[in-house]
Amino acid sequence: MILNGTAYRDMVISGANNLANELENINRLNVFPVPDGDTGLNMSLTMGAVRSDLPSFEGDVSQVADKVANMLLRGARGNSGVILSLFFRGIAKECKGKAIVDTPDLAAAFKRGVDAAYKSVMKPTEGTILTVMRVSAEKALEKASEYKGRVEDFMPYVLSVAEETLQKTPEMLPVLKQAGLVDAGGRGLVVIFEGMVGYLQGNPVTLLDSNEEEAEQPASAFDQFNTEDIVYPYCTECIVGKSEDYLGEGKAEKLHKFVLGAGDSAVFVDDTEIIKLHVHTSDPGKVLSEALKYGSLLTVKIENMKEQHSALSSGVAKDVPAASTPAPAAEKVTDAAPEKKYGFVAVASGEGMVSVFRDLGADQMVIGGQTMNPSTEDMLKAIRMTPAENVIVLPNNSNIYMVAAQAALLVEDKHVEVLRSVSLPQGISAMLAFNPDAEVEDNVTAMKEAMAAVSSLSMTFAAHDSTFDNREIKENQILGLVENKVRYVTDTREECMANLCDDIKDACVITLFYGEGVSESEAEAMQAIMQEKLGEDVDIMLVNGGQPVYYFIISAE
């Protein structure tokens, strides 16, 4: 069997259906006990448009693969969803212009998908979905010629490699070995492959009833690094609109070689009309000067990664669809004409939290956070609807940053800065540091410094039994988090709050946001515990944030 467009379409749909059906089982593989937007949930929501919109699409393999890639790119949620979308985008690039594909073509497409996924992550973590992707693609390339003309036999082989690699992930990540679990993202990819094989063997997977919009679990972050690891301090990105001499794919090979020699972590996309490049370098000016030889700079972003280090290591929406409802991939949004120099897009949930950001000047609020990870399309709409020349995006969650950054790359007529705010207190502090009369670079620097200066603490519950950080955690125990990391496990909220106070050092101003379901009287009692522990000299402000999942969020400055 050789794949035509219809077969590739139905194979992908079967994989997406299988992923949706197995969502809860994938969620249960979560090592981290904190309720958050989980890997299975994010991957399934990312594939949501494929399940609903692709069945009616007709075309050859090239057209179908391109359609799938566009759907996933705009529907991507969370780190795992972005990685998955980039895998399918690489497949589409390799299949471009092909009406049918055989096993060598499919293996090459998988390899290109892996390359795209790895390039999206600053420091790839082995033992995750990336490893399962990579090993599967490498083995597929080795064996593809032996299965020529028999895709229905080739894909079961690829699946067997993926399953074998998945079982090895605990040996690559100590936290998985300690918990006795395999990687959730890797399992999600295996499940997709299982669905694909089911179709090829005459047993396509159909969609069962799904509770994906109600699932609540955590997801992993992939982008931590240390200052001493940074040899090339300037993260330099730009999109070049090609001049006439360089139109067409593969016309900028000299620039590609230059970028590879300019530093590390290089990503280079040479498309028909644009060039997208990313590199960590010691001299961004040279990179941009070289890029200008190939056309005009449509977007430019330069960040000093050493200055970002502290922030990186710290641990009702306005005309934007709710995060749990995927927006149609084909829907067009009219960009708001710039009416001012600056505009803001922020992610938050809870009426009180949303009101805080709006009061501070947020133009667009995207509802999302711990249990609802917005899609790339959600973020893209919010950015485009912000009537400003420069749009500053505050994801306020480590699992939303990659999606926001992906959306920013799709915007060409506005300058977009995505700050790596990983908590709501960081986002609030950043907006308080904003100066409307300052230049963009100065504002970004000041806002990053403000994010690094605030301490973020929170209280939630254990979503499931877990062995985490050498501790046995039982479902519904109270968890105290410091910079998004579990520090305390207690049986009462009062005990947890008292413990959290031990981690508040030299703070003069504290804001205690109480969440959904917490009464005002309980909030005042917690405020009293804090006051007693920290002393009367510390000003503690109480705000009804209304945020879901987290009983309390503490901002300490």
C-alpha positions as CSV (number, residue, x, y, z in Angstrom):
1,M,0.0,0.0,0.0
2,I,1.2,3.5,-0.9
3,L,-0.5,6.5,0.8
4,N,-2.6,8.9,-1.3
5,G,-4.2,12.0,0.2
6,T,-7.3,10.2,1.4
7,A,-5.4,7.5,3.1
8,Y,-3.0,9.9,4.9
9,R,-6.0,12.0,6.0
10,D,-7.9,9.0,7.4
11,M,-4.7,7.7,9.0
12,V,-4.2,11.0,10.9
13,I,-7.8,11.2,11.9
14,S,-7.7,7.6,13.3
15,G,-4.6,8.7,15.3
16,A,-6.3,11.8,16.6
17,N,-9.4,9.8,17.6
18,N,-7.3,7.3,19.5
19,L,-5.5,10.1,21.3
20,A,-8.8,11.6,22.4
21,N,-10.1,8.2,23.6
22,E,-6.9,7.6,25.7
23,L,-6.7,11.2,27.1
24,E,-7.5,10.2,30.7
25,N,-5.0,7.3,30.7
26,I,-2.3,9.7,29.4
27,N,-3.2,12.3,32.0
28,R,-2.7,9.6,34.8
29,L,0.9,9.3,33.7
30,N,1.6,12.7,35.0
31,V,4.5,12.7,37.5
32,F,3.6,16.1,39.0
33,P,0.7,16.1,41.4
34,V,-0.3,19.7,40.9
35,P,-3.6,20.2,38.9
36,D,-2.6,21.9,35.7
37,G,-3.2,21.7,31.9
38,D,-2.0,18.2,31.3
39,T,0.0,16.6,28.5
40,G,-2.9,14.4,27.3
41,L,-5.3,17.2,27.4
42,N,-3.0,19.6,25.5
43,M,-2.1,17.1,22.9
44,S,-5.8,16.1,22.4
45,L,-7.0,19.7,22.1
46,T,-4.2,20.4,19.7
47,M,-5.5,17.5,17.5
48,G,-9.1,18.7,17.9
49,A,-9.5,20.5,14.6
50,V,-8.2,17.4,12.8
51,R,-10.9,15.3,14.3
52,S,-13.7,17.8,13.5
53,D,-12.7,19.6,10.3
54,L,-10.4,17.3,8.3
55,P,-12.8,14.4,7.4
56,S,-14.5,16.6,4.7
57,F,-11.2,17.8,3.2
58,E,-10.1,16.3,-0.2
59,G,-6.7,16.6,-1.8
60,D,-3.4,14.8,-2.4
61,V,-0.8,14.0,0.3
62,S,0.9,17.4,-0.1
63,Q,-2.4,19.3,0.3
64,V,-3.7,17.1,3.2
65,A,-0.4,17.3,5.0
66,D,-0.3,21.1,4.7
67,K,-3.9,21.3,5.9
68,V,-3.1,19.1,9.0
69,A,0.0,21.2,9.8
70,N,-2.0,24.5,9.6
71,M,-4.8,23.1,11.8
72,L,-2.3,21.9,14.5
73,L,-0.2,25.0,14.4
74,R,-3.1,27.3,15.2
75,G,-4.7,24.8,17.6
76,A,-1.5,24.0,19.6
77,R,-1.8,24.1,23.3
78,G,0.9,23.7,25.9
79,N,4.5,22.7,25.3
80,S,3.5,19.2,24.3
81,G,1.0,20.5,21.8
82,V,3.5,22.9,20.2
83,I,6.0,20.1,19.8
84,L,3.4,17.9,18.3
85,S,2.3,20.6,15.9
86,L,5.9,21.2,14.7
87,F,6.4,17.5,14.1
88,F,3.4,17.5,11.7
89,R,4.6,20.8,10.2
90,G,7.9,19.1,9.3
91,I,6.1,16.2,7.8
92,A,4.1,18.7,5.6
93,K,7.3,20.4,4.4
94,E,8.8,17.1,3.4
95,C,5.6,16.0,1.6
96,K,5.3,19.3,-0.3
97,G,4.5,18.7,-4.0
98,K,3.9,14.9,-3.6
99,A,0.6,13.4,-4.6
100,I,1.4,10.0,-2.9
101,V,4.1,8.8,-0.5
102,D,5.8,5.5,0.0
103,T,7.8,4.3,3.0
104,P,11.1,6.2,2.2
105,D,9.0,9.4,1.8
106,L,7.2,8.8,5.1
107,A,10.5,8.0,6.9
108,A,12.1,11.2,5.6
109,A,9.0,13.2,6.6
110,F,9.1,11.8,10.1
111,K,12.8,12.8,10.3
112,R,12.0,16.3,9.1
113,G,9.3,16.5,11.7
114,V,11.7,15.5,14.5
115,D,14.2,18.2,13.3
116,A,11.5,20.8,13.5
117,A,10.3,19.7,17.0
118,Y,13.9,19.6,18.4
119,K,14.6,23.1,17.0
120,S,11.7,24.5,18.9
121,V,13.2,23.6,22.3
122,M,16.1,25.5,23.8
123,K,17.6,22.6,25.7
124,P,15.8,19.4,24.6
125,T,15.2,17.0,27.5
126,E,15.8,13.3,26.6
127,G,13.3,10.9,28.0
128,T,10.4,12.9,26.7
129,I,8.2,12.9,23.6
130,L,11.2,14.2,21.7
131,T,13.2,11.1,22.3
132,V,10.3,8.8,21.2
133,M,10.0,10.9,18.1
134,R,13.7,10.9,17.3
135,V,14.4,7.2,17.8
136,S,11.3,6.2,15.8
137,A,12.4,8.4,12.9
138,E,16.0,7.2,12.9
139,K,14.9,3.5,12.9
140,A,12.3,4.3,10.2
141,L,14.9,5.7,7.9
142,E,17.1,2.6,8.4
143,K,14.3,0.2,7.5
144,A,12.1,2.2,5.0
145,S,13.5,0.6,1.9
146,E,12.8,-2.9,3.1
147,Y,9.1,-2.0,3.4
148,K,8.8,-0.2,0.1
149,G,5.2,-0.4,-1.2
150,R,3.9,-1.7,2.1
151,V,3.1,1.2,4.4
152,E,0.6,-1.1,6.2
153,D,3.6,-3.2,7.4
154,F,6.0,-0.3,7.9
155,M,4.0,1.7,10.4
156,P,3.6,-1.3,12.8
157,Y,7.4,-1.5,12.8
158,V,7.6,2.3,13.6
159,L,5.0,1.8,16.3
160,S,7.1,-1.1,17.9
161,V,10.2,1.2,18.0
162,A,8.2,4.0,19.6
163,E,6.8,1.6,22.2
164,E,10.2,0.2,23.0
165,T,11.7,3.7,23.3
166,L,8.8,4.8,25.5
167,Q,9.5,2.0,28.0
168,K,13.1,3.2,28.3
169,T,12.2,6.8,29.2
170,P,12.3,6.1,33.0
171,E,16.0,5.3,32.6
172,M,16.6,8.7,31.0
173,L,14.6,10.8,33.5
174,P,15.1,10.1,37.2
175,V,11.8,11.7,38.1
176,L,10.0,9.1,35.9
177,K,12.0,6.2,37.4
178,Q,11.2,7.4,40.9
179,A,7.5,7.5,40.1
180,G,7.5,4.2,38.1
181,L,6.0,5.9,35.1
182,V,6.8,6.4,31.4
183,D,6.7,9.9,29.8
184,A,3.2,11.1,29.2
185,G,4.0,13.0,26.0
186,G,5.8,10.0,24.6
187,R,2.8,7.8,25.4
188,G,0.6,10.3,23.6
189,L,2.7,9.9,20.4
190,V,2.6,6.2,20.7
191,V,-1.2,6.4,21.0
192,I,-1.3,8.5,17.8
193,F,0.8,5.9,16.0
194,E,-1.5,3.1,17.3
195,G,-4.5,4.8,15.8
196,M,-2.6,5.2,12.5
197,V,-1.8,1.5,12.4
198,G,-5.4,0.7,13.2
199,Y,-6.5,2.5,10.1
200,L,-3.9,0.9,7.9
201,Q,-4.9,-2.6,9.1
202,G,-8.6,-2.0,8.4
203,N,-9.6,-1.1,11.9
204,P,-9.8,2.8,12.0
205,V,-10.4,4.2,15.5
206,T,-13.6,6.1,16.0
207,L,-14.1,8.8,18.5
208,L,-15.7,7.9,21.8
209,D,-17.3,10.2,24.4
210,S,-14.6,12.5,25.7
211,N,-14.2,14.6,28.8
212,E,-11.1,16.4,27.6
213,E,-12.5,19.8,28.4
214,E,-12.9,18.8,32.1
215,A,-9.6,17.2,32.6
216,E,-7.3,18.8,35.1
217,Q,-3.6,17.9,35.4
218,P,0.0,19.3,35.0
219,A,2.5,19.4,32.2
220,S,6.2,19.5,32.0
221,A,8.4,22.5,31.1
222,F,11.4,22.0,28.8
223,D,13.2,25.4,28.8
224,Q,15.3,25.7,32.0
225,F,18.9,26.7,31.7
226,N,21.8,28.1,33.8
227,T,23.6,31.4,33.3
228,E,27.0,29.6,33.1
229,D,25.7,27.6,30.1
230,I,25.2,30.8,28.0
231,V,28.2,31.3,25.8
232,Y,26.3,33.5,23.3
233,P,24.1,35.9,25.3
234,Y,21.9,37.5,22.6
235,C,18.9,35.5,21.4
236,T,18.4,37.0,18.0
237,E,15.3,36.3,15.8
238,C,14.0,37.9,12.7
239,I,11.7,37.4,9.7
240,V,13.0,38.6,6.3
241,G,10.7,39.4,3.5
242,K,12.7,38.1,0.5
243,S,13.7,40.4,-2.3
244,E,12.9,39.3,-5.8
245,D,16.3,37.7,-6.4
246,Y,15.7,35.3,-3.5
247,L,12.1,34.3,-3.9
248,G,11.5,30.5,-3.8
249,E,12.7,27.8,-1.3
250,G,16.4,27.1,-0.8
251,K,17.6,30.4,-2.2
252,A,19.4,31.6,1.0
253,E,21.9,28.8,1.7
254,K,24.8,31.3,2.2
255,L,22.8,33.1,4.9
256,H,22.0,29.7,6.5
257,K,25.7,28.9,6.7
258,F,26.5,32.3,8.1
259,V,23.8,31.9,10.8
260,L,25.2,28.4,11.7
261,G,28.6,30.0,12.2
262,A,27.4,33.0,14.2
263,G,26.6,31.1,17.4
264,D,24.5,28.2,18.7
265,S,20.9,27.1,18.9
266,A,20.4,28.1,15.3
267,V,17.0,27.6,13.6
268,F,16.7,28.6,9.9
269,V,13.6,28.3,7.7
270,D,14.0,29.2,4.1
271,D,10.5,29.5,2.7
272,T,9.2,30.7,-0.6
273,E,8.7,34.4,0.3
274,I,10.2,34.7,3.8
275,I,13.3,33.6,5.8
276,K,12.8,32.9,9.5
277,L,16.0,32.7,11.5
278,H,16.9,32.3,15.2
279,V,20.3,32.2,16.7
280,H,22.1,32.7,20.0
281,T,25.1,35.0,19.2
282,S,27.5,37.5,20.7
283,D,26.9,40.0,17.9
284,P,23.3,40.4,16.7
285,G,24.2,43.4,14.6
286,K,26.2,41.2,12.2
287,V,23.4,38.7,11.9
288,L,20.9,41.3,11.0
289,S,23.2,43.1,8.6
290,E,23.8,39.8,6.8
291,A,20.0,39.1,6.7
292,L,19.3,42.5,5.2
293,K,21.2,41.4,2.0
294,Y,18.3,39.0,1.3
295,G,15.4,41.4,1.7
296,S,13.6,43.6,4.3
297,L,13.3,42.9,8.0
298,L,9.6,42.3,8.8
299,T,10.2,41.5,12.5
300,V,13.2,41.6,14.8
301,K,13.6,40.4,18.4
302,I,16.8,40.5,20.4
303,E,17.0,39.4,24.0
304,N,19.9,39.3,26.4
305,M,19.5,35.9,28.0
306,K,21.9,36.5,30.9
307,E,19.7,39.4,32.0
308,Q,16.6,37.1,31.8
309,H,18.1,34.4,34.0
310,S,16.4,35.2,37.2
311,A,13.0,35.3,35.6
312,L,13.6,32.2,33.6
313,S,14.6,30.1,36.6
314,S,11.8,31.4,38.9
315,G,9.7,29.2,39.1
316,V,-14.1,36.8,31.1
317,A,-12.2,37.2,27.8
318,K,-12.7,40.3,25.5
319,D,-13.5,39.0,22.1
320,V,-11.3,36.0,22.5
321,P,-12.7,32.5,22.6
322,A,-12.5,30.5,25.8
323,A,-9.4,28.3,25.9
324,S,-11.4,25.1,26.1
325,T,-13.1,25.8,22.8
326,P,-10.7,25.4,19.8
327,A,-11.2,28.3,17.3
328,P,-11.8,27.3,13.6
329,A,-8.4,27.2,11.9
330,A,-9.8,28.8,8.8
331,E,-11.4,31.7,10.6
332,K,-10.0,35.1,9.6
333,V,-9.4,37.9,12.0
334,T,-9.2,41.6,11.0
335,D,-6.1,43.2,12.6
336,A,-6.9,46.2,14.7
337,A,-5.3,49.3,13.3
338,P,-2.6,50.8,15.6
339,E,-4.1,53.5,17.7
340,K,-1.3,53.8,20.2
341,K,2.4,52.8,20.8
342,Y,1.8,50.0,23.3
343,G,-0.8,47.4,24.0
344,F,-1.0,44.3,26.2
345,V,-2.3,40.8,26.0
346,A,-2.4,38.8,29.3
347,V,-3.6,35.3,30.2
348,A,-5.5,34.8,33.4
349,S,-8.6,33.2,34.9
350,G,-10.9,34.2,37.7
351,E,-13.0,37.4,37.6
352,G,-10.8,39.1,40.2
353,M,-7.6,38.3,38.4
354,V,-8.9,39.4,35.1
355,S,-10.0,42.7,36.6
356,V,-6.6,43.3,38.0
357,F,-5.0,43.0,34.6
358,R,-7.6,45.1,32.9
359,D,-7.2,47.8,35.6
360,L,-3.5,47.8,34.9
361,G,-4.1,48.4,31.2
362,A,-4.4,45.0,29.5
363,D,-6.2,45.5,26.1
364,Q,-7.0,41.8,25.5
365,M,-7.5,39.1,28.1
366,V,-7.3,35.4,27.1
367,I,-9.0,33.2,29.6
368,G,-6.7,30.4,30.6
369,G,-4.1,29.2,33.0
370,Q,-3.6,26.1,35.1
371,T,-6.4,23.9,33.7
372,M,-7.1,25.7,30.5
373,N,-4.1,26.2,28.1
374,P,-5.0,28.6,25.3
375,S,-4.3,27.7,21.8
376,T,-2.0,29.4,19.3
377,E,-5.1,30.7,17.6
378,D,-6.5,32.2,20.8
379,M,-3.2,34.0,21.4
380,L,-2.9,35.1,17.8
381,K,-6.4,36.6,17.7
382,A,-5.7,38.5,20.9
383,I,-2.5,40.0,19.5
384,R,-4.1,40.9,16.2
385,M,-7.0,42.6,17.9
386,T,-4.8,44.8,20.1
387,P,-4.7,48.2,18.5
388,A,-1.1,49.0,19.1
389,E,2.3,49.2,17.2
390,N,4.0,47.2,20.0
391,V,2.2,44.3,21.7
392,I,3.5,42.9,25.0
393,V,2.2,39.4,25.8
394,L,2.2,38.0,29.3
395,P,1.5,34.2,29.3
396,N,1.7,34.1,33.1
397,N,2.3,30.3,33.0
398,S,5.3,28.3,31.9
399,N,3.1,25.9,29.9
400,I,1.7,28.8,27.8
401,Y,4.9,30.5,26.9
402,M,5.7,28.3,23.9
403,V,2.2,28.8,22.5
404,A,2.4,32.6,22.9
405,A,5.9,32.6,21.3
406,Q,4.6,30.5,18.4
407,A,1.7,32.9,17.9
408,A,4.0,35.9,17.9
409,L,5.9,34.4,14.9
410,L,2.7,34.5,12.9
411,V,2.3,38.3,13.3
412,E,4.0,40.4,10.7
413,D,2.5,43.9,11.0
414,K,3.0,44.5,14.8
415,H,6.1,44.3,17.0
416,V,5.4,41.5,19.5
417,E,7.3,40.9,22.7
418,V,6.4,37.8,24.6
419,L,7.7,38.0,28.2
420,R,8.4,34.8,30.0
421,S,6.1,35.4,32.9
422,V,5.5,32.1,34.6
423,S,3.1,33.2,37.3
424,L,0.3,35.7,37.8
425,P,2.3,37.7,40.3
426,Q,5.1,38.0,37.7
427,G,2.6,39.3,35.1
428,I,1.2,41.9,37.5
429,S,4.6,43.1,38.6
430,A,5.7,43.4,35.0
431,M,2.7,45.6,34.2
432,L,3.3,47.8,37.2
433,A,6.8,48.4,36.0
434,F,5.7,49.5,32.5
435,N,6.4,53.1,31.5
436,P,4.4,54.4,28.6
437,D,7.0,57.1,27.8
438,A,9.9,54.7,27.6
439,E,11.2,52.9,24.5
440,V,10.4,49.3,23.9
441,E,13.8,47.9,24.8
442,D,13.9,49.9,28.1
443,N,10.4,48.7,29.0
444,V,11.1,45.1,28.3
445,T,14.3,45.3,30.5
446,A,12.4,47.0,33.4
447,M,9.5,44.5,33.2
448,K,11.9,41.5,33.3
449,E,13.6,43.0,36.3
450,A,10.3,43.4,38.0
451,M,9.4,39.8,37.3
452,A,12.6,38.6,38.8
453,A,12.1,40.7,41.9
454,V,8.7,39.2,42.9
455,S,8.3,36.0,44.8
456,S,5.4,33.8,43.7
457,L,3.9,31.3,46.1
458,S,0.6,29.4,45.9
459,M,-1.6,26.8,47.6
460,T,-3.5,24.0,45.8
461,F,-4.4,20.3,46.2
462,A,-2.9,17.1,45.0
463,A,-4.8,15.9,41.9
464,H,-3.8,12.3,42.4
465,D,-1.6,10.0,44.4
466,S,2.1,10.5,43.5
467,T,5.7,9.8,44.5
468,F,7.3,13.1,43.9
469,D,10.7,14.5,45.1
470,N,11.1,11.4,47.4
471,R,7.7,12.1,49.0
472,E,4.6,10.1,49.0
473,I,1.7,12.4,48.2
474,K,-1.9,11.4,48.6
475,E,-4.8,12.7,46.5
476,N,-6.4,15.9,47.9
477,Q,-3.5,16.7,50.3
478,I,-2.7,20.4,50.4
479,L,0.3,21.5,48.4
480,G,2.4,24.6,49.0
481,L,4.3,25.8,46.0
482,V,7.3,28.2,45.9
483,E,8.1,29.5,42.4
484,N,5.8,26.8,40.9
485,K,7.7,24.0,42.7
486,V,6.1,21.8,45.4
487,R,7.7,22.7,48.7
488,Y,5.2,21.6,51.3
489,V,2.7,18.8,51.6
490,T,0.2,19.2,54.5
491,D,-3.2,18.0,55.6
492,T,-4.7,21.5,56.3
493,R,-4.6,24.8,54.5
494,E,-3.7,26.6,57.7
495,E,-0.6,24.5,58.2
496,C,0.4,25.0,54.6
497,M,0.0,28.8,54.8
498,A,2.2,28.9,57.9
499,N,4.9,26.9,56.1
500,L,4.7,29.1,53.1
501,C,5.4,32.2,55.2
502,D,8.8,30.7,56.1
503,D,9.8,31.2,52.4
504,I,8.8,34.9,52.3
505,K,12.0,36.8,52.9
506,D,12.5,40.6,53.2
507,A,9.1,41.4,51.6
508,C,7.5,44.7,52.3
509,V,4.3,44.4,50.3
510,I,2.3,41.2,50.0
511,T,-0.8,40.5,48.0
512,L,-2.9,37.5,48.9
513,F,-5.3,36.5,46.1
514,Y,-8.0,34.0,47.3
515,G,-9.5,31.7,44.8
516,E,-12.8,30.3,43.7
517,G,-14.7,28.6,46.5
518,V,-12.7,30.3,49.3
519,S,-14.9,32.3,51.6
520,E,-14.0,35.8,52.6
521,S,-13.8,34.7,56.3
522,E,-11.3,32.0,55.5
523,A,-9.3,34.4,53.4
524,E,-9.2,36.8,56.4
525,A,-8.1,34.0,58.7
526,M,-5.2,33.2,56.3
527,Q,-4.3,36.8,56.2
528,A,-4.2,36.8,60.0
529,I,-1.8,33.7,60.0
530,M,0.5,35.5,57.6
531,Q,0.4,38.7,59.7
532,E,1.3,36.8,62.8
533,K,4.2,35.0,61.1
534,L,5.6,37.9,59.2
535,G,5.0,40.7,61.6
536,E,2.9,43.9,61.7
537,D,5.4,45.8,59.6
538,V,4.5,43.8,56.5
539,D,1.6,45.2,54.6
540,I,-0.7,42.3,53.5
541,M,-3.4,43.2,51.0
542,L,-6.3,40.8,50.4
543,V,-7.9,40.5,46.9
544,N,-10.6,38.2,45.7
545,G,-8.9,36.7,42.6
546,G,-11.5,34.1,42.0
547,Q,-8.9,31.9,40.3
548,P,-9.8,28.2,39.9
549,V,-7.7,25.3,41.3
550,Y,-5.5,27.5,43.4
551,Y,-6.9,28.3,46.8
552,F,-4.4,31.1,47.3
553,I,-1.8,32.9,45.2
554,I,0.8,35.0,47.0
555,S,2.8,37.9,45.5
556,A,5.6,39.0,47.7
557,E,7.8,42.0,46.9
